[in-house]
């Protein structure tokens, strides 16, 4: 009998340990207990309220042609001693960036599930922030050992001692991959401040996708990089969708987003659309939303209301991001093109001027790299890329040079 009871308890503990956990509330309690940090937070939230009204009334929204470009730095407190290890960590960092770009722009493959699921959620539409997260490559902070052209990825040098702020990296979106706390997958402040060098912290077992690197291997069911999608939502001032059931004004209670049905309890694992009741008799929980607690494979969307809220937060903090760390803007916009697009799997990158030394990476909407090559000695204006085994769908092409990094969308028919 004792053995049977022990087995039941063990199964329960393993099952419980697999549930998503987020440390945002604990982080906010820490901030609000510090008078100076609390005051700075409240002042920034006051500015956000003004921006949100502008975005909602469409007075200061983001044009679909005006892509937000955000400089990112990724920090691994563990030391990478060999070039092979460093390549692995940089690849892992880029895989996570690729996932963010797909999820925040609504180009992830599984967002198509909402075509069938939408009937349970009248008045709710998927949202896009129109953003490009980019690993910084220029004008790195002094003393970091990075030179122009290096990706802003550090190893065992920054955010040590479990620090959540580092003034050295003020002005960047800082992602730190380390132990996030007992059983916690990640955390972020609710409304992050780049000028304070704030971070989004992700556990080693939940960062990126694929095989990972030694000591940093994404583990199922949180191995699709969506813990960071969730935590970065907090950084952009999104609360959990399960904040309350008080029935008050949706714009001022709960998660303060009116197109996310109100809830009071988080959802775990992989519920079916329309399977969980919301607070109101006619509502269902939007369990596939990135701001709930379900498994990575079962969350796939932000709503239009959440995108508006994130846009307003970006407007509030935009001036805090550095503007000289992403390379030459004219190169990023004007110096090359991709054709044909759509293609059948073969396409050409055409440069305006000779480029000696660049790399090309193609990844799918899940962030998986399907092609990568360096062209160190190339002196051609045209470079043909063949994706022989690529299936039909949406892909992204990263072109990296000492002038910066740019991402282009590619459609394969």
N, C-alpha and C positions, 0 to 999 in steps of 0.2 A: 504493500500500500504506500509506504514511504517512497519507494522508487517511482511508483506511478505518479505521485504528487510532485516529486522532484522533476519528472519529465514534463509535466504540465506547466510547472513554473518556468522551466527552461525555455519551452516553446513560447510561452507568453513574453518572456524577457527578450528573446530574439526578435519576435514579431514587433514588440514595442520599440526596440532599438532601431528598427528599420523605418519608423515613421519620421517624417520631415520635422525638423526642429529649427527655429529661427530665434536669434538672440536680439532682435531689434528692440523689443520692449525693455530688456535689461540695459541695453546701451542707452536708450532714451532716459531711463531712470537715473543713470549715471550722469548724463548731461544736465538734466534738470535739477540735480542736487548740487551742481556747481553754479554759484550765483552769476559769474561772468559768462559762462557758457549758456546758461539759461537765458540771460538777457539778449545775447547775440542771436540765439535761436528764435526768440519771440520777435525780435526786430525783423529778422529775415522772413518769418512767417507773415508778418504784417505786410511786407512788400509783396510777398507771394499772393496774398488775397487781392491786392490791386491788379496784379498781372492776370490772375485767373479770371477776373471779371472782364478784362480786355480780350482775353482769348475766347471766352464763352460768347461774348458779343461780337467776335470776329474783327475786333479793332486792331489786334496785334498778334494774330495767329501766324503760323509758319507757312509760307507759300509752298506748294508741292514742288516747286523748282528750287527752293532755297534749302539745301541740305545742311543740317547741323553737323559740323565736324568737331569731334571731341578728342583731345589728346589723352592717351591712356599710358600709364606706366604699370607694369606688373612686377611684383616683388616676391621672391622665394627666399625666406630667411635661411633655409638650408644652403650650405655652400656647394656649388658645382665646381669641381676642380679640373675637369677635363673638357676639351673642346666638344667631344661627343655628348657629354652631359649637358653642356650649355645649349647645343643645337636642339637637344630633346626638349629642354624647358622652353626655349623660344618657340618651338613648334607647338608645344602644349598651350602656351600663351596665345598664339595666333589662332589655334583651333577654338579657344574660348571666345576670342574677339569675333570670329566668324559666326559663331552661334548667336552672340548678342546682336550682330547686325541683321541676321535673319529674323530673330524673334522681335526686335524692336521696330523693324520695318514691315512686319507682317508678311514676309516672304518665305517663312518656314513651311515646309511641305505639308505638315499636319494641320495647318490652319484651314485647309480645304475641308476638314471634318465639320466645320461650322455650317457648311451648306446643308447637311442633314440635321445637325443639332439645333439650328437656329429656330426651328418651330417651337421649341420649348421656352424661348427667350424673346418674346415680341418686344420691339423697341431697342434691342441691343445689337450693335454692329461691332465688328472687329476694328481695332484702331492701329494707327501707325504713327510713330514719332518723326519719321523722315530724318533719320540720323545716321551718321557714319562714325563708328568708334574706330580710332586709328592709333596703333602703337607709335608713340613719338619717336622721331629719328634725328632731330636737330637741336642744337643749343641746350644740351643736357646740363643739369646742375653741376657746379664745380665740385670736385672731390668724389664723384661717383665712378670715375674710371671709364666713363663712356665718351666716345668721340662721335663727331657728326657721321651719320650713316648707320650707327649702331641702333638697334631697337632698344627702347626704354624697358629693359628687363634686367633686374638686379638679382644677385645671388649672395645671400648671407651678409649684406652690408647695410640694409635699411629696414626700418620698422622692427628693430630688434627689441627683445624684452617684452614682447606682446603689446607694443605701443600701437595706438590707433591713429596717431597724428605724427607727422614728420615735416617740419617747416622746410626742409630741403626740397621736398617734392610738392610744395604749394603750387597750385595752378594746373595740376594734372588730375585726372580721374585715376586714383590709386587703387589697384586691386592687390590685396595681400593674400597669399595662399599659405595657410599655416593651421595649426590646431586652433579651432575657433572657440573651444570650451567644451565642457563635459557633455558629450552627445549632441552638440550643436553643429549644424551644417554650415551656418554662416550668419553674419549680421551686418547691419549698416545703420547709421543714424536715419531717422525719419526726416529727410530733408538735409542732404549733405552739403558741405561747404568746401569747395576746392581751395579757396584762399587759406583755409586753416590746415591744409594738407590732410584732410580726413580720408579715411579708407573704407572700402568694402572688403570685409574679411570672409574668405571661403575656406572650408576645411580641405585638407589634402585629398580626401576621398571623394570630393564633389566638384573639383575644378576641371573644366574642359571635358573632352570626350575622346574615346579611343583607348590606346594602350597605356597612355600616361608615361611617367618617368619613374625612376627608382624612388620609392617612398611617396609618390604622388600619383596613385592609380585610381581613376574614377571607378566607384563601386556601385553596382546595381542596388536599388532602382534609381539612383541619383547620378547616373553616368552619362547624361546627355547635356551637361553644362547649364541646366536650367535653375540650379540653386543660385547662380549669379544673376540670371534673368530676374528671379524673384527678389533677391537682395538689392540689386541695382534699382528695382522699382521703388524700394524704400528710399534710396538715395535721392530719387526724383520725386519724393514726397507722396508716394502711394502707400496707403495703409493696407492691412489685410482686409479681405472682403468679408470676414466673419466677425466684425467688430461689435455689432449690437442688433437687437430686435426691438428697440424701444418705440418704433412706429413714428418717430419724429420726422422732421423735414430731411429728406435724403441728402440735401446739399450741405447740411450742418451736423448730421449725425452719422454714426456708423463709419464707413470709409469715405463718406462725403462725395461719393460718385453715384449719380442717379441711375446709370444704366447697368449697375451691378446689383442684382437682387440682394436684399439685406439678409444677413445670417448672424447667428450668435455662436455657432460651433464650427470649427475647422473640419475639413474633409481630408481623409487619408486614402492611400492605396490608389485604386483606379475605378471610381464609380462611373456608371453609365449616365449620359446626359438625360436629364429629366427624372432621375432616380432618387434625388434627394430634395426634400421639400425645403422651401425658403421660409422666411418669417411670415409672409402673407399667404393666404390660402391658395392664391392663383399663381404663386411664384415657385420656381425651382432654383436650387443652388447652381451657380455658374461654376461648377467644379473644375472645369478645364481652364479657368483663369490662372494666370501666372502668380496671382497674389493669394491663392489658396495653398493647401499643404499636400496636394496629391503627388504621385510619383512623376518623375520627369517625363515619361512617355505619355502621360495623360493630361498634361497642361500644355496649352498651345496658343493662348491668345491674351491680349489686352483688349479692352473695349475702347470705343471712340471717346467716351468720357474720361477714361484713365489717360489716354493719349493727350487730351486737352490739359489735364492736370499736370502731366509731366512737361508739356510744352511751357506751361506757365512757370513751373519751377526752373526750367532751363532759362527762360527769359529773366528770372530773378537772379540767377547766378552766372549768367553768360560772361559778364565782365571779369569774373574771377579766373576763367581759364586762360592759360598762356596762348598767345597767338603766333609765336615764332618757333614752334617746335615740331611742326608737321611738314616741313619742307617747302619747296617753291610752289606757290599756288598756281602760277601760270603753267608750270609743267603739269600739275595735277589736272588742270582743266583743258588745256589747249594743245599739248605737245604730242598726243597720240590718240588713235582711234582704233576701234575693233570692228571688223567686218568679215563676212556677212553676219548680221545679228537680227533675227534668228539665223542659226546655222544648222548643218547636218552633223556636226561633231568636229568639223575642221574650220578654223577661223584664222584670220591674219591680224597681227598687231602692227599697225603702221605708225611709225614715228615721224615727227616733223623734221627732226635733226638726228644725226648719228648718235646712238646711245652705246657707249662702251662700258659694259658692266651693269647688268640688271638681272633680276630674277622674276620668274612668272610662277604663280601658284593659282590653281583652279580648285575651288571647293564647292560642295553641294549645299543645299539649304539646311542640312543638319550640322554643317561645319566640318564635314569629312573632306580631307584633301584628296583629290583624285588625280592631280597632276602637279608636278613641281620640277623646275629646272633652272639652273643658273646659266647665264649667257655672258661670261666674263670677257670673252674675246670677240664677241659679235660686233660687226661694223656694218650691219644691214639696216636699211630703213624699214624693211618688212620682215617680220618673223612669223612663220606659219606654225600653228599649234594644232596637233591632231589628237583628238580625244576619241580613240577608236572604240572604246567600250562604254562610253557614256550613254545613258538612257535619256529619253526625252524629259525635259523639265527645265527648271531655273537653276543657274549656277552663278558663281561670282569669280571674277578674275582679279587677283592682286598683282600689281606690277610694282616692284620695289627697286629703287636706285638711290644713289647718294643725294638725289634731289627730293626724295620723299617716297611715300607709298600712296597708291590710289587703287580704289576698288571699282570695278565696272560690272554691271549685271550682264549675263549672257544667257540667251534662251536657245536650247537645243530642241529641234523638232524631231 
